[in-house]
């Protein structure tokens, strides 16, 4: 009798666990609470996403962190078109410009090369001392110069 009770309890706990996992997996990601391991005294700025649509190409740039503490500054770049081949070397056609007008070349591009949809991460060395603003210029996509800027 005692073993039947223990078996029933174990079975009930297992069924509750499976039910819980099914409910959690069915929830959209936007409903799953995100926890932060960042200390409360660190101020993390969320950078604005910028979009430029010219010459039948849409370019969207998202800074992934422009912190003075970061070793590198990274930008997520997404390019979409239906008419232009996106096969140029973005490391040669991009520059980060500080508020004094000094240009910095990218370290590298990690992402897709070519096609009508291209995305990746463009990485620069951190600018020191931290400027008041930065401008990311991308030249030659659809024969247009695109400019994206952020204030610190």
Backbone bond lengths (Angstrom), bond angles and torsions (degrees), N, CA, C in turn:
res aa  C-N    CA-C-N  psi(-1)  N-CA   C-N-CA  omega(-1)  CA-C   N-CA-C  phi
1 X - - - 1.447 - - 1.530 110.54 -
2 X 1.349 116.06 -42.50 1.456 120.32 -178.64 1.524 111.09 -64.40
3 X 1.323 118.33 -38.59 1.466 121.57 179.96 1.525 111.12 -68.17
4 X 1.372 117.42 -32.39 1.467 120.02 176.32 1.523 110.55 -67.08
5 X 1.326 117.53 -38.25 1.468 121.86 178.86 1.526 110.05 -65.63
6 X 1.326 117.12 -45.76 1.466 120.84 179.36 1.520 109.91 -63.68
7 X 1.320 117.54 -42.47 1.469 121.16 178.65 1.519 110.95 -62.40
8 X 1.320 116.67 -39.97 1.472 120.74 179.07 1.523 110.90 -65.20
9 X 1.326 116.51 -40.61 1.468 120.54 179.83 1.533 109.99 -66.36
10 X 1.338 116.95 -45.22 1.465 120.63 179.26 1.527 110.46 -61.70
11 X 1.317 117.10 -42.51 1.458 121.28 178.29 1.520 111.04 -63.06
12 X 1.316 117.87 -43.18 1.470 121.74 179.05 1.527 110.73 -62.46
13 X 1.337 117.38 -43.69 1.467 120.94 179.28 1.530 110.11 -63.90
14 X 1.327 116.98 -41.62 1.467 120.89 179.05 1.524 111.11 -62.25
15 X 1.338 117.05 -43.28 1.467 120.71 179.73 1.524 111.23 -65.64
16 X 1.318 117.19 -39.43 1.474 120.59 177.84 1.524 109.34 -64.05
17 X 1.345 117.14 -42.66 1.464 121.27 178.66 1.509 112.21 -61.42
18 X 1.316 117.63 -45.29 1.465 121.84 178.52 1.529 110.20 -63.06
19 X 1.311 116.56 -42.45 1.470 120.37 178.13 1.520 111.46 -61.70
20 X 1.326 116.76 -41.13 1.465 121.66 178.66 1.533 110.22 -62.48
21 X 1.327 116.99 -45.18 1.463 120.51 179.57 1.525 112.06 -62.72
22 X 1.310 116.88 -38.47 1.465 120.46 178.47 1.526 110.15 -64.81
23 X 1.320 117.37 -42.70 1.470 121.21 179.80 1.523 110.25 -64.31
24 X 1.325 118.21 -44.58 1.465 121.69 -179.44 1.529 110.71 -63.77
25 X 1.308 118.10 -43.05 1.469 121.56 -178.76 1.519 111.59 -67.43
26 X 1.323 118.43 -26.99 1.461 122.30 -177.49 1.522 112.00 -81.67
27 X 1.336 118.38 -15.62 1.460 121.01 -178.17 1.519 110.30 -74.99
28 X 1.338 117.91 137.71 1.460 119.89 174.48 1.526 109.25 -63.54
29 X 1.330 116.03 151.76 1.446 120.90 -178.90 1.522 111.89 -57.22
30 X 1.324 117.69 -33.33 1.460 120.59 -178.96 1.524 112.35 -64.89
31 X 1.331 117.60 -19.79 1.456 120.67 179.54 1.521 112.72 -94.24
32 X 1.338 117.27 -12.10 1.459 119.68 -179.59 1.519 107.70 -80.38
33 X 1.343 117.73 123.04 1.452 119.10 -177.96 1.522 111.05 -66.12
34 X 1.342 115.58 136.59 1.449 120.81 178.19 1.521 108.55 -100.02
35 X 1.304 116.31 133.35 1.449 120.01 177.97 1.505 108.62 -104.84
36 X 1.298 117.04 148.65 1.442 121.95 -178.68 1.518 109.66 -113.26
37 X 1.301 115.54 135.24 1.456 119.78 175.80 1.520 110.07 -99.83
38 X 1.324 117.25 9.15 1.442 121.97 179.91 1.520 109.71 -80.18
39 X 1.338 117.93 132.32 1.459 119.73 177.37 1.522 110.88 -59.60
40 X 1.318 116.44 148.58 1.464 121.64 -177.00 1.522 113.30 -63.80
41 X 1.329 117.77 -23.58 1.456 119.28 -175.02 1.526 113.44 -85.13
42 X 1.335 118.57 0.22 1.464 121.51 177.82 1.521 108.77 -96.99
43 X 1.320 116.04 126.44 1.454 121.69 -179.93 1.526 109.05 -92.12
44 X 1.320 117.36 110.74 1.461 121.84 178.35 1.523 108.21 -105.31
45 X 1.329 114.90 121.56 1.455 120.65 -178.49 1.523 109.37 -91.98
46 X 1.311 116.13 133.75 1.467 120.46 174.54 1.527 106.31 -90.98
47 X 1.320 115.11 121.82 1.456 120.99 -175.38 1.521 110.98 -87.43
48 X 1.315 115.67 142.06 1.463 122.59 -177.51 1.533 111.16 -70.00
49 X 1.323 115.62 137.87 1.463 122.82 174.69 1.528 107.45 -80.44
50 X 1.324 116.61 132.13 1.468 121.71 -179.26 1.533 109.74 -116.63
51 X 1.335 115.53 142.04 1.459 121.34 -179.86 1.518 110.02 -130.33
52 X 1.321 115.94 139.51 1.461 122.64 177.32 1.528 107.46 -130.91
53 X 1.331 116.64 126.55 1.458 121.27 177.39 1.524 108.20 -122.45
54 X 1.326 114.54 109.53 1.465 121.87 177.76 1.521 108.18 -147.06
55 X 1.324 116.46 153.96 1.468 123.31 173.64 1.525 112.16 49.58
56 X 1.332 116.23 42.46 1.465 123.32 177.29 1.529 114.43 63.73
57 X 1.345 117.52 20.40 1.459 121.78 177.71 1.523 108.47 -129.97
58 X 1.345 115.96 131.51 1.455 121.58 174.36 1.519 108.24 -104.92
59 X 1.333 115.68 126.42 1.461 121.88 178.39 1.522 107.57 -119.42
60 X 1.334 116.15 125.30 1.459 122.07 179.24 1.527 108.05 -118.86
61 X 1.347 115.36 129.34 1.462 121.08 -177.23 1.521 109.17 -122.00
62 X 1.337 115.58 130.13 1.459 122.31 177.08 1.519 108.80 -124.97
63 X 1.340 117.85 114.67 1.463 118.50 174.03 1.528 109.38 -64.94
64 X 1.324 116.21 135.25 1.451 120.71 -179.37 1.525 111.14 -99.49
65 X 1.290 116.96 11.40 1.459 121.84 178.68 1.511 110.05 137.68
66 X 1.293 115.80 116.37 1.465 121.11 177.94 1.518 108.88 -117.76
67 X 1.300 115.92 42.11 1.457 122.33 -176.62 1.524 111.16 -73.92
68 X 1.326 117.25 138.83 1.469 119.80 174.66 1.528 112.44 -61.57
69 X 1.328 117.60 -18.30 1.462 121.71 178.91 1.532 112.34 -86.18
70 X 1.326 117.91 -17.81 1.465 121.22 -178.20 1.524 110.13 -73.03
71 X 1.323 115.93 141.81 1.464 121.12 176.86 1.522 110.28 -72.15
72 X 1.334 115.51 -36.03 1.456 121.40 -178.79 1.523 109.94 -129.18
73 X 1.323 115.32 150.09 1.453 121.52 174.40 1.514 107.44 -107.54
74 X 1.338 115.74 127.40 1.462 120.77 -174.41 1.525 110.56 -120.95
75 X 1.328 114.14 145.72 1.454 122.20 178.71 1.521 108.76 -129.54
76 X 1.323 116.59 125.34 1.460 121.53 172.26 1.518 107.00 -81.29
77 X 1.323 116.09 128.30 1.468 120.99 -177.79 1.519 109.17 -125.57
78 X 1.332 115.61 129.00 1.464 122.29 177.07 1.521 107.29 -122.93
79 X 1.341 115.78 128.17 1.468 121.71 179.12 1.519 108.56 -122.00
80 X 1.326 116.13 131.87 1.463 121.75 -179.88 1.521 110.01 -133.19
81 X 1.336 114.98 139.24 1.455 121.31 176.60 1.517 109.06 -159.98
82 X 1.323 115.67 166.19 1.457 121.26 173.09 1.517 110.76 -122.82
83 X 1.354 116.42 2.01 1.460 117.74 -173.51 1.525 115.20 -133.24
84 X 1.333 118.95 -13.92 1.461 121.38 -175.57 1.527 108.93 -119.58
85 X 1.325 116.89 138.16 1.467 120.96 175.34 1.536 108.04 -79.27
86 X 1.320 116.37 123.65 1.465 122.25 -177.15 1.526 109.24 -97.03
87 X 1.333 116.14 71.46 1.454 119.46 -174.13 1.521 114.71 -119.33
88 X 1.323 118.95 11.86 1.461 120.35 -178.62 1.542 110.76 -79.62
89 X 1.327 115.20 163.02 1.464 121.91 178.89 1.525 109.08 -82.53
90 X 1.327 116.09 103.33 1.468 120.50 -175.30 1.530 112.23 -66.45
91 X 1.334 118.36 -23.52 1.466 119.51 177.98 1.528 111.43 -70.53
92 X 1.333 117.06 -23.60 1.470 120.60 178.18 1.521 112.24 -90.77
93 X 1.325 116.99 -17.46 1.466 119.75 -175.67 1.530 112.86 -110.06
94 X 1.346 116.93 12.31 1.465 120.54 -178.25 1.521 110.85 -124.29
95 X 1.325 114.91 152.33 1.463 121.24 175.61 1.521 108.92 -151.93
96 X 1.318 115.38 146.15 1.458 122.25 173.25 1.519 105.88 -105.65
97 X 1.335 116.79 128.29 1.458 121.78 -174.35 1.522 108.63 -119.13
98 X 1.335 116.54 128.77 1.463 119.85 179.53 1.528 110.82 -85.22
99 X 1.319 117.05 178.86 1.463 122.02 -176.54 1.531 113.07 -69.36
100 X 1.332 118.04 -9.67 1.462 122.11 176.72 1.536 111.40 -97.29
101 X 1.353 116.53 -0.53 1.454 120.86 178.94 1.525 114.71 89.23
102 X 1.328 118.14 3.81 1.457 121.11 179.67 1.526 109.46 -78.63
103 X 1.352 115.81 133.45 1.464 121.74 -178.10 1.522 110.94 -97.38
104 X 1.343 114.91 142.42 1.458 122.68 177.56 1.521 107.93 -125.60
105 X 1.324 116.38 134.04 1.459 122.08 179.72 1.529 110.28 -89.43
106 X 1.330 117.52 149.00 1.465 120.36 179.26 1.530 112.08 -67.12
107 X 1.331 114.24 152.34 1.464 120.68 174.32 1.523 110.66 -79.51
108 X 1.357 115.43 -43.38 1.463 118.92 -179.14 1.524 111.73 -167.15
109 X 1.325 113.22 169.31 1.466 124.04 176.18 1.523 106.66 -124.67
110 X 1.315 116.19 125.49 1.461 121.15 174.93 1.516 107.19 -116.10
111 X 1.323 115.94 105.83 1.451 118.60 -179.15 1.504 112.20 167.65
112 X 1.324 114.00 -168.00 1.457 122.03 -176.73 1.526 111.62 -70.59
113 X 1.335 115.61 150.24 1.458 121.64 177.23 1.521 107.61 -125.37
114 X 1.326 116.44 118.27 1.459 121.15 176.56 1.519 113.65 88.69
115 X 1.330 114.61 166.72 1.444 121.38 179.18 1.525 112.34 100.98
116 X 1.325 115.21 -171.17 1.464 121.29 179.44 1.523 112.09 -101.29
117 X 1.309 116.77 -8.42 1.459 121.88 174.12 1.523 106.15 -133.10
118 X 1.303 115.25 123.38 1.463 119.48 -175.98 1.510 108.38 -138.86
119 X 1.318 116.17 135.52 1.460 119.30 176.72 1.509 110.11 -149.30
120 X 1.333 114.00 155.22 1.455 120.06 179.68 1.509 110.17 175.94
121 X 1.337 115.09 -167.26 1.454 121.76 -178.50 1.526 108.65 -122.08
122 X 1.329 115.14 126.38 1.457 122.89 177.16 1.524 107.02 -100.66
123 X 1.339 116.63 125.80 1.459 121.48 -173.85 1.521 111.39 -114.98
124 X 1.337 114.96 135.68 1.463 123.53 175.77 1.519 108.39 -123.71
125 X 1.327 116.45 157.92 1.459 119.91 168.73 1.517 108.22 -71.06
126 X 1.322 116.75 148.48 1.462 121.41 176.48 1.524 109.27 -60.84
127 X 1.310 116.21 141.61 1.465 121.43 176.93 1.528 107.95 -89.23
128 X 1.340 116.16 125.78 1.463 120.58 176.66 1.517 109.18 -128.65
129 X 1.315 116.84 137.73 1.465 126.87 -7.61 1.527 110.35 -67.11
130 X 1.310 114.29 159.15 1.467 120.01 -176.72 1.531 110.15 -60.11
131 X 1.332 116.70 128.70 1.467 120.34 179.09 1.529 111.19 -76.60
132 X 1.326 115.86 170.71 1.469 120.91 176.20 1.523 110.85 -78.70
133 X 1.341 115.78 -24.87 1.463 121.08 178.76 1.525 108.66 -155.97
134 X 1.338 115.12 162.17 1.470 121.14 173.28 1.515 108.17 -136.57
135 X 1.330 113.95 152.36 1.463 121.55 176.81 1.523 107.29 -129.03
136 X 1.316 116.49 128.33 1.453 121.76 174.33 1.519 107.37 -99.93
137 X 1.334 116.13 119.54 1.465 121.07 176.93 1.514 108.15 -108.23
138 X 1.332 114.93 132.42 1.458 121.77 174.95 1.522 106.55 -124.49
139 X 1.330 115.92 117.90 1.453 121.36 -175.69 1.524 111.28 -106.13
140 X 1.322 115.75 147.32 1.449 120.53 169.30 1.513 117.30 91.12
141 X 1.301 119.85 -3.58 1.462 119.78 176.38 1.522 106.71 -79.79
142 X 1.326 117.38 109.32 1.457 121.37 -174.50 1.523 111.86 66.69
143 X 1.339 117.26 28.72 1.469 124.28 179.78 1.523 112.78 58.52
144 X 1.344 116.49 34.10 1.459 122.27 -179.48 1.524 108.82 -129.22
145 X 1.333 116.40 146.76 1.468 120.67 171.52 1.513 107.56 -96.11
146 X 1.316 115.57 127.17 1.472 122.27 -179.06 1.517 108.46 -110.61
147 X 1.326 115.41 141.17 1.455 121.04 -177.26 1.526 110.27 -128.92
148 X 1.337 115.74 131.54 1.467 122.83 179.89 1.523 106.57 -130.79
149 X 1.336 117.93 128.19 1.463 119.00 -177.62 1.520 112.44 -132.08
150 X 1.346 114.22 152.84 1.463 122.26 -179.54 1.521 109.04 -140.08
151 X 1.315 115.17 142.35 1.468 123.05 176.58 1.524 109.34 -97.39
152 X 1.315 116.63 143.14 1.469 120.54 175.94 1.511 110.74 -90.59
